Amino acid sequence: MTPPEMTSAALLLWIVLGITLQIALWLGISFWRHWGEYQLLRMGLNSTKGSTIPQSELLSNNTEPPSAAVWNGFRNFHVDRREIEDVARTICSFYLVPEDKQPLPAFKPGQFLTFRLDVPKADGSGTEQITRCYSLSDAPQSDHYRVSIKRVPPPPRSDHPPGRSSNFFHDHVQVGTTLQVRAPSGHFYLEPGSSPIVLIAGGIGITPMLSMLDWCQANQPRREVWFFHGVRNSRETAFAAHLNAIAAANPNVHLRLCFSDPLPEDRLGKDFHHHGRVDVNLFRMALPLKPYDFYICGPTPMMESLVPALDDWGVPDAHIHFEAFGPASIPRHKAETAAPESASAAPVDDIMVTFAKSGKQARWSPQAGSLLEFAESQGIAIDSGCRAGGCGTCQTTIRSGEVAYRQSPDYDPEPGTCLMCVCTPKTNLTLEA
């Protein structure tokens, strides 16, 4: 016995129900997808189209777990451990633990610590206090910080002494030594988001890049990271085992060690990946065509060539982030929009700067650079540390006049003072220097 034939009306009803169910499923999936993107936008994150990074990883970049409060002034830390990081034994990592044993505030990967050091005087007559800044070289930890410092030798064919603070760390700072440390700060850090990133380090500029890489490993292991490290040869490669281990374990991390002057025993393809310097031509060959964010830290010649070259390549300014002492000295091809001058501001070619204590007066021009650079060009010695507005060492009293800041300083200067390393005169100016 055969079942009765389905009527035309019933068949049409089933077809309509099937189509309705498919539309409902499509609408539900679309709503869920757009709702997720909406939530990400609310958090201020950039969701890369087609990204395979889970939402939990994306959110972790902007929702750090609660941490201790940032402290004011200097805090005592002791050195818990020292580790040599390169074959030449010129780079040493110092693991710092707070003496009060209280939890440490998290920092943004790429930021630095400021140290107040009592270093021996050159004539051996005692000690004097200097302030210096060093980048954090690891992902944030709740119980310790790490800085990695390269011993700076005297310049070749020069009477100048070796780096005072770096040699002090290497020669005098041992396990158990107490150091005075200001809380992490700095404008150069890994921005929130999920876009692929290119980390570019020259020499000891690897330290903030390593902090960014380690943070990504801990929080966004599926994020695409390209890591370029430029040195002369294997004797200067720091953290080589650590970098190679990460690249071997994580297919999303692409390591490129670049040797400009390899040793005879250095093997291309094993000890390093590229014979030559880090430059845009290397990026053209190595990087797939994607909208990357570039983070750069290295010696001045590298910065002065690489940043404009990225501009020429068409990388937007907003995607080029770099760390350099005195960031305004790095040339940019795209002119920045100047802020309108106030009615009281003097013409830039008619500003006189008076240094009251030194008894000197000179005409300032934009080519003279920051007030710190200008003072030094006049033979006036100014105490300075980071030269980037982070440590406060060059804070100087303003007797009269106004200054303008090239960038917002991390250190908050006292009222009536200025940070000479990151400001310029806005009017005729008299300084207590």
Buried (B, 14 or more C-beta within 10 A) or exposed (E): EEEEEEEEEEEEEEEEEEEEEEEEEEEEEEEEEEEEBEBBEEBEBBBBEEBEBEBEBBBBBEEEEEEEEEBEEBBEBBBBEBEEBBBBEBBBBBBBBBEEEEEBBBBBBBBBBBBBBEBBEEEEEEEEEBBBBBBBBBBBBEEBBBBBBBBBEEEEEEEEEEBBBBBBBBEEBEEEBEBBBBBBBBBBBBBBBBBBBBBBBBBBBBBBBBBBBBBBBBBBBBBBBBBBBBBBBBEBBBBBEBBBEBBEEBEBBBBBBBBBEBEEEBEEEEBBBBEEBBBBEBBEEBBEEEEBBBBBBBEEEBBBBBBBBBBEEEBEEEBBBBBBBBBBBBEBEEEEEEEEEEEEBBEEEEBBBBBBEBEBEBEBEEEBBBBBBBBBEBEBEBBBBBBBBBBBBBBBBBEEBBBBBBEEBBBEBEEEBBBBBBBBBBBBBBBEB
